Amino acid sequence: MPTPKRSPNRRAAVIYNPLKVDILALETVVASAAKEAGWRRTLWFATTVEDAGQLLVAEAIRRGATMVMAAGGDGTVRAVAEGLRDTGVAMALLPSGTGNLLARNLDIPFGNLAETVATAFTGVDRTIDLGLASIVRDNGDVEEHVFLVMAGLGLDAKMIAKTSPKLKKAVGWLAYVDAIGRSLPEIKPVKLRVSIDGETERSVNVHTIIIGNCGKLPGGILLIPDARPDDGILDFVALRPRGPFGWLNVWNKLAWENGVLRKSALGRRIIDLSRDVKDVVYLRGKDLRMTVETPQQFQLDGDEFGEAKSVHSWVDPGALTVRVPAGSF
């Protein structure tokens, strides 16, 4: 392996969630990698209840950071990305949560700390899109946030809101299975009005609608097969199971067709010849506006964001630079 080019004028910052990171182990590995790469001494910032990372990013850049590492769960990654939006400063992932959604979708290794830190210092930069969501509450308050992988309204957000933090910590993403079971008694279609890319608004009934910048979930589930993080497009999927076999059709579509058949040329031909499953509807666009009849749970990258009366979501193409392993794309 060639010796990395030394970069004495470059400086990394680490923004970490102290509740999810072994800081002593991380400091040791980062210090060694920074020294090997010839970078200046690393800056360290711990997230707080008041600042999940957005303001810390601005301070890191002000103090000369040319690359920012996000160490924590998906919430920390999202907050750091929000702060780095359109700055051109690269974000490196040191994921330590249960979802690790962006890392999974960009094929960034996250099981080995030394390997992920090495990617931060020796990897290459990849430009990806960001999803934006403007959330209007029932009282009229408005919040705007970014998302990197998926946002959702309806059943999926309700499921996330019901996920036990203790169980999630113990068994990881499998805790969502328990949450699904506790959400089932509340399954009812959501009535909403939707408009994509300025088209005429239409009324629909769905159980959940998901906005995707990426398509892969934990457990190998490919929810949105055509989603790409750098195509300047958002992908929308609506789950609207109908009749006694509706949920079975949804599961068949997501687990069998997307998870198994799409992996081979023969399987893709079988999908092309099979009947369309109208219980799962895919659409694409750059701008989505939706208003619900009654406020519904909303989620961003697997974290609950309370109830929304309406949501405006759009794509910011090429807004984030991410450090990935060399040769990974």
Secondary structure, DSSP 8 states (H G I E B T S, - for coil): -------TT--EEEEE-TTT--HHHHHHHHHHHHHHHT----EEEE--SS-SSHHHHHHHHHTT-SEEEEEESHHHHHHHHHHHTTT--EEEEEE-SS--HHHHHTT---S-HHHHHHHHHH-EEEEEEEEEEEEE-TTS-EEEEEESSEEEEEHHHHHHHT--HHHHHHHGGGHHHHHHHHHGGG---EEEEEEETT---EEEEESEEEEESS-B-GGG-BS-TT--TTSS-EEEEEE---STTHHHHHHIIIIIITTTGGGSHHHHHHHHHS---TTEEEEEESEEEEEEEEEEEEEETTEEEEEEEEEEEEEEEEEEEEEE-TT--
